[in-house]
Each structure stands twice: as structure tokens, then as C-alpha cells.
Amino acid sequence: MSRPTHGLRDWLLQRLTAVYLGIFLVYLLVHFLLQPQHSFQQWHDWVTRPAMIIATAVFIMALLVHGWVGMRDVVLDYVHATGLRLATLSLIALTLIACGIWALRVLLQATT
């Protein structure tokens, strides 16, 4: 094998982010089923709580990491030409970084 592998670390990172994503989504589902927001102000107050902001920011980061590990593994498995592989991974990385910056910016704007 010509490239260093971090298989166990990547596998564990993929599983940990999946668990967090699942727990957060179940929490949201339960919250909206048990505590329906009656107005925009009530929803805004809930979303802008410090704990919710942190949990949402961690969700965004976990989603980006989860997507990166999955997409990188697919590209490494199926794209064999080095130049095309590098271009594809670069495009994926730039897209995920841009999405992360946008999502965190929107999250921070919601708190003001």
C-alpha cells in the first residue's frame, strides 16, 4: 500500500459522529413533538439558548466531519487517477468548508 492509512481512527470518527447526529436528531424530534412552539419568539428563545447553540454548532461540525470521511473513502476507493482524485477531494473539502462557514455564520446571526 503506497499511502498511509488511518482506518481505525476514521472508522471510529465516522461512528462517533453518526451517534451524535442520531442523538441530536432524535432530541429535536422529541422536543418538537412534546413542546410545540406556538410562536416565532418562543422558537427563537429556545434556539438561542447557549446550550442549544453549542449543541447545534457541534451538530454542524459532526455533520461536516461525517460527510468528509464518507466522501473521502468513496473517492479513495473508486477514483484511481491521482490528479482526478486530488481535484475531487479538493472540491469536496472546499465545498464542506464553505458550507460549514455558512452554517456557523447563520447560527451566530440567529443569536443576535
C-alpha positions in Angstrom: 0.0 0.0 0.0 1.5 3.3 -1.1 -0.4 5.7 1.2 -0.6 5.8 5.0 -3.9 4.6 6.3 -5.8 5.6 9.4 -8.5 3.1 9.1 -9.4 2.5 12.7 -9.3 6.2 13.5 -11.5 7.1 10.5 -13.9 4.2 11.3 -14.3 5.4 14.9 -14.7 9.0 13.9 -17.4 8.0 11.4 -19.3 6.1 14.1 -19.0 8.7 16.8 -20.2 11.5 14.5 -23.1 9.2 13.4 -24.1 8.6 17.0 -24.1 12.3 17.8 -26.1 13.1 14.7 -28.6 10.5 15.6 -29.0 11.6 19.2 -29.3 15.2 18.2 -32.0 14.5 15.6 -33.9 12.3 18.0 -33.7 15.1 20.6 -35.1 17.5 18.1 -37.9 15.2 17.1 -38.9 14.5 20.7 -38.7 18.2 21.6 -40.9 19.3 18.7 -43.4 16.5 19.4 -43.6 17.2 23.1 -43.1 21.0 23.1 -44.6 22.5 20.0 -43.5 26.1 19.7 -46.5 28.4 19.5 -44.8 31.5 18.2 -41.6 32.6 16.5 -40.5 34.3 19.7 -40.7 31.0 21.7 -38.8 29.1 19.0 -36.2 31.9 18.8 -35.8 31.9 22.6 -35.2 28.1 22.6 -32.8 28.1 19.7 -30.7 31.0 21.1 -30.1 29.3 24.5 -26.4 28.8 25.0 -26.7 25.0 25.3 -28.7 24.8 22.1 -26.2 27.0 20.2 -23.3 24.8 21.3 -25.2 21.6 20.5 -26.2 22.9 17.1 -22.6 24.0 16.4 -21.3 20.6 17.4 -24.0 19.0 15.1 -22.8 21.1 12.2 -19.2 20.1 12.8 -20.1 16.5 13.2 -22.1 16.5 10.0 -19.2 18.0 8.1 -16.7 15.5 9.5 -19.0 12.7 8.9 -19.5 13.8 5.3 -15.8 14.3 4.7 -14.8 10.9 6.0 -17.5 9.2 3.9 -16.9 11.1 0.7 -13.1 10.8 1.1 -13.4 7.0 1.5 -15.6 6.7 -1.6 -13.2 8.8 -3.7 -10.1 6.9 -2.5 -11.9 3.6 -3.3 -13.2 4.5 -6.8 -11.1 7.3 -8.2 -7.7 5.9 -9.2 -6.2 8.6 -11.3 -4.1 10.7 -8.9 -4.8 14.1 -10.5 -8.5 13.5 -10.6 -8.5 12.1 -7.1 -6.8 15.3 -5.8 -9.1 17.5 -7.7 -12.2 15.7 -6.5 -11.0 15.7 -2.8 -10.1 19.4 -3.1 -13.5 20.2 -4.4 -15.3 18.2 -1.7 -13.1 19.8 1.0 -13.8 23.3 -0.3 -17.5 22.7 -0.5 -17.7 21.3 3.0 -15.6 24.2 4.4 -17.8 26.7 2.6 -21.0 25.0 3.9 -19.6 24.9 7.4 -18.7 28.6 7.4 -22.1 29.5 6.0 -23.9 27.3 8.6 -22.0 28.7 11.6 -22.4 32.2 10.3 -26.2 31.7 10.1 -26.2 30.2 13.6 -24.3 33.1 15.1 -26.6 35.6 13.3 -29.6 33.9 14.8 -28.3 34.7 18.3 -28.3 38.4 17.7 
